[in-house]
Amino acid sequence: MMANLSPRERRLVAVLILVALVALVIQLVIVPIVDGFAARAATHEALTRAYERNARIIASTPRLTRLAERQNRELASFLMTAPSRSLAGERLQERVQAAIEAVGGEYRAGETLAGDPDQIAVRIDARLGQAQLVECLTRLQNAPPWLAIDGVQISAPGAVTATTPGPLEVRFDVSVPFLAGA
C-alpha cells in the first residue's frame, strides 16, 4: 500500500505517524508525570496548611491551659460539689439558713427535695419580715455557688386584722447544679 503513495504522501504519512507517536508519548508518559507533580503539590499545600494550623494550636496551648485552669477554679461558683447528694443538700440548707439568720429571720425547717440527679434542691420554711425577706433573697442570689430560687411562697397570718404588719411565713424552693466530688 505504501508503494502506491507518492513521495509527498509518504512524508505526510510519516509526519502523521510521528505526531501520533509524540501524542502517545505525551499521553502515556508526560501527562502522568505532570499530574503526579500537581497531586504532590496539592498534597504539599494541604500538609503545609495543616502544619501551620497545628503550629497555631500548639502555640495557643499555654493560653488554653490558663483558660481551662480558670474555668476549673470558677466551676465552684456554678456547682455545688460534695461527696454525696445528701451532704450537698445539707450544705445548701445550711447556706440558706445562714442567709436567713444573717438578716435576723427565723429558720424553721428544711428538707432536700428529690428530683433531677444533676441538681440539688431544698425547701426551706422560715419566718421573716418584709425587709428581711428582700435582704435574704439578695444574699442568696449574689453569692456563689450561683443558685436558682425556684419558688417562694409567702403567707402573712393575721395581716388582715393587724394594724402593723407582722412576720411573714416564707417557703423557699432553691436549687443548684450538683457535681459529685470532693
MIRO-336929 format. One record per residue (C-alpha): chain; x, y, z. Coordinates in nm, 4 decimals. Example, Ala and Ser with C-alpha at 12.3 -4.5 7.8 and 13.67 -1.06 7.14 Angstrom:
R,c,px,py,pz
R,A,1.2300,-0.4500,0.7800
R,A,1.3670,-0.1060,0.7140
This chain:
R,c,px,py,pz
R,A,0.0000,0.0000,0.0000
R,A,0.2865,0.2359,0.0713
R,A,0.4250,0.1577,-0.2718
R,A,0.1279,0.3255,-0.4356
R,A,0.1867,0.6543,-0.2479
R,A,0.3794,0.9421,-0.3872
R,A,0.6877,1.0679,-0.2003
R,A,0.4886,1.3663,-0.0779
R,A,0.2139,1.1412,0.0603
R,A,0.4774,0.9172,0.2200
R,A,0.6280,1.2158,0.4018
R,A,0.2794,1.3199,0.5125
R,A,0.2074,0.9689,0.6462
R,A,0.5474,0.9662,0.8198
R,A,0.4752,1.3036,0.9807
R,A,0.1318,1.1828,1.0903
R,A,0.2839,0.8680,1.2417
R,A,0.5453,1.0841,1.4162
R,A,0.2737,1.3178,1.5505
R,A,0.0747,1.0147,1.6696
R,A,0.3827,0.8731,1.8425
R,A,0.4563,1.2109,2.0061
R,A,0.0915,1.2378,2.1202
R,A,0.1077,0.8828,2.2505
R,A,0.4295,0.9545,2.4425
R,A,0.2800,1.2761,2.5791
R,A,-0.0404,1.0952,2.6830
R,A,0.1273,0.7881,2.8303
R,A,0.4438,0.9369,2.9826
R,A,0.4420,1.3131,3.0227
R,A,0.0779,1.3690,3.1367
R,A,0.1045,1.1169,3.4254
R,A,0.4319,1.2736,3.5368
R,A,0.2814,1.6247,3.5288
R,A,-0.0319,1.5005,3.7074
R,A,0.1888,1.3384,3.9716
R,A,0.3708,1.6678,4.0269
R,A,0.0369,1.8521,4.0539
R,A,-0.1000,1.5953,4.3000
R,A,0.2167,1.6133,4.5108
R,A,0.1990,1.9945,4.5025
R,A,-0.1637,1.9860,4.6215
R,A,-0.0740,1.7375,4.8954
R,A,0.2211,1.9528,4.9954
R,A,-0.0012,2.2602,5.0143
R,A,-0.2603,2.0758,5.2263
R,A,0.0120,1.9456,5.4585
R,A,0.1600,2.2959,5.4856
R,A,-0.1797,2.4379,5.5849
R,A,-0.2279,2.1554,5.8384
R,A,0.1209,2.2154,5.9782
R,A,0.0538,2.5891,6.0149
R,A,-0.2840,2.5225,6.1813
R,A,-0.1234,2.2720,6.4190
R,A,0.1570,2.5169,6.4956
R,A,-0.1042,2.7813,6.5884
R,A,-0.2847,2.5317,6.8114
R,A,0.0398,2.4297,6.9786
R,A,0.1328,2.7934,7.0272
R,A,-0.2046,2.8577,7.1912
R,A,-0.1625,2.5694,7.4382
R,A,-0.0439,2.7908,7.7270
R,A,-0.3403,3.0251,7.6759
R,A,-0.5823,2.7326,7.6559
R,A,-0.4252,2.5773,7.9662
R,A,-0.4710,2.9022,8.1597
R,A,-0.8303,2.9251,8.0357
R,A,-0.9030,2.5662,8.1441
R,A,-0.7462,2.6268,8.4855
R,A,-0.9515,2.9432,8.5315
R,A,-1.2694,2.7607,8.4306
R,A,-1.1912,2.4811,8.6769
R,A,-1.1410,2.7395,8.9536
R,A,-1.4675,2.9108,8.8598
R,A,-1.6539,2.5803,8.8455
R,A,-1.7158,2.6068,9.2185
R,A,-1.9093,2.9277,9.1516
R,A,-2.1643,2.7381,8.9473
R,A,-2.1831,2.3941,9.1075
R,A,-2.2430,2.2524,9.4498
R,A,-1.9671,1.9958,9.4920
R,A,-1.9904,1.7365,9.7660
R,A,-1.9082,1.3677,9.8109
R,A,-2.2785,1.2779,9.8135
R,A,-2.6199,1.4228,9.7300
R,A,-2.7264,1.4162,10.0954
R,A,-2.4214,1.6158,10.2038
R,A,-2.4782,1.8632,9.9220
R,A,-2.8397,1.9021,10.0337
R,A,-2.7246,1.9680,10.3912
R,A,-2.4725,2.2272,10.2719
R,A,-2.7366,2.4050,10.0651
R,A,-2.9780,2.4047,10.3598
R,A,-2.7028,2.5460,10.5815
R,A,-2.6338,2.8193,10.3288
R,A,-2.9984,2.9247,10.3115
R,A,-3.0273,2.9008,10.6915
R,A,-2.7201,3.1234,10.7318
R,A,-2.8708,3.3822,10.4938
R,A,-3.1999,3.3797,10.6873
R,A,-3.0301,3.4131,11.0241
R,A,-2.7894,3.6809,10.8948
R,A,-3.0824,3.9126,10.8240
R,A,-3.2472,3.8390,11.1599
R,A,-3.5056,3.5900,11.0385
R,A,-3.6122,3.2648,11.1991
R,A,-3.5193,2.9381,11.0292
R,A,-3.7960,2.6862,11.0843
R,A,-3.7314,2.3706,10.8795
R,A,-3.5598,2.2429,10.5697
R,A,-3.5688,1.9354,10.3514
R,A,-3.3825,1.8121,10.0480
R,A,-3.6158,1.7536,9.7543
R,A,-3.5914,1.4580,9.5186
R,A,-3.5687,1.5358,9.1503
R,A,-3.3085,1.5950,8.8848
R,A,-2.9946,1.3901,8.9600
R,A,-2.7784,1.6762,8.8311
R,A,-2.9251,1.9274,9.0764
R,A,-2.9697,1.9641,9.4477
R,A,-3.2974,2.1217,9.5515
R,A,-3.4113,2.2123,9.9005
R,A,-3.7278,2.3524,10.0523
R,A,-3.6855,2.5861,10.3492
R,A,-3.9534,2.7213,10.5802
R,A,-3.8759,3.0451,10.7626
R,A,-4.0290,3.3468,10.9318
R,A,-3.9085,3.6844,10.8034
R,A,-4.0166,4.0452,10.7923
R,A,-4.0649,4.2076,10.4520
R,A,-3.7289,4.3900,10.4541
R,A,-3.5601,4.0773,10.5856
R,A,-3.7113,3.8744,10.3005
R,A,-3.5766,4.1147,10.0400
R,A,-3.2306,4.1161,10.2010
R,A,-3.2294,3.7366,10.2329
R,A,-3.3192,3.6889,9.8656
R,A,-3.0459,3.9359,9.7689
R,A,-2.7881,3.7469,9.9746
R,A,-2.8906,3.4145,9.8235
R,A,-2.8769,3.5457,9.4686
R,A,-2.5428,3.7258,9.4987
R,A,-2.3137,3.4604,9.6466
R,A,-2.1561,3.1584,9.4807
R,A,-2.2399,2.8900,9.4054
R,A,-2.4988,3.0683,9.1955
R,A,-2.8305,2.9138,9.2687
R,A,-3.1826,2.9391,9.1408
R,A,-3.4731,3.0350,9.3602
R,A,-3.7339,2.8123,9.2003
R,A,-4.0222,2.9281,9.4119
R,A,-4.1158,3.1483,9.7030
R,A,-4.4451,3.1058,9.8872
R,A,-4.5362,3.3826,10.1254
R,A,-4.8220,3.3894,10.3724
R,A,-4.8974,3.6641,10.6190
R,A,-5.1080,3.5192,10.9004
R,A,-5.3026,3.7864,11.0833
R,A,-5.2314,4.0522,10.8214
R,A,-5.5992,4.1266,10.7656
R,A,-5.6728,4.2014,11.1305
R,A,-5.3400,4.3501,11.2414
R,A,-5.2678,4.7213,11.2186
R,A,-4.8938,4.6649,11.1901
R,A,-4.7569,4.4004,10.9556
R,A,-4.6144,4.1005,11.1337
R,A,-4.3593,3.8484,11.0202
R,A,-4.4192,3.6576,10.7005
R,A,-4.4260,3.2799,10.6769
R,A,-4.1973,3.2067,10.3818
R,A,-4.1193,2.8833,10.1952
R,A,-3.8187,2.8845,9.9585
R,A,-3.7550,2.6255,9.6903
R,A,-3.3887,2.6628,9.5979
R,A,-3.1747,2.4573,9.3607
R,A,-2.8173,2.4486,9.2369
R,A,-2.6364,2.2182,8.9883
R,A,-2.4612,1.9309,9.1632
R,A,-2.1283,1.7618,9.0938
R,A,-2.0254,1.4589,9.2938
R,A,-1.6707,1.5079,9.4110
R,A,-1.4661,1.6437,9.6971
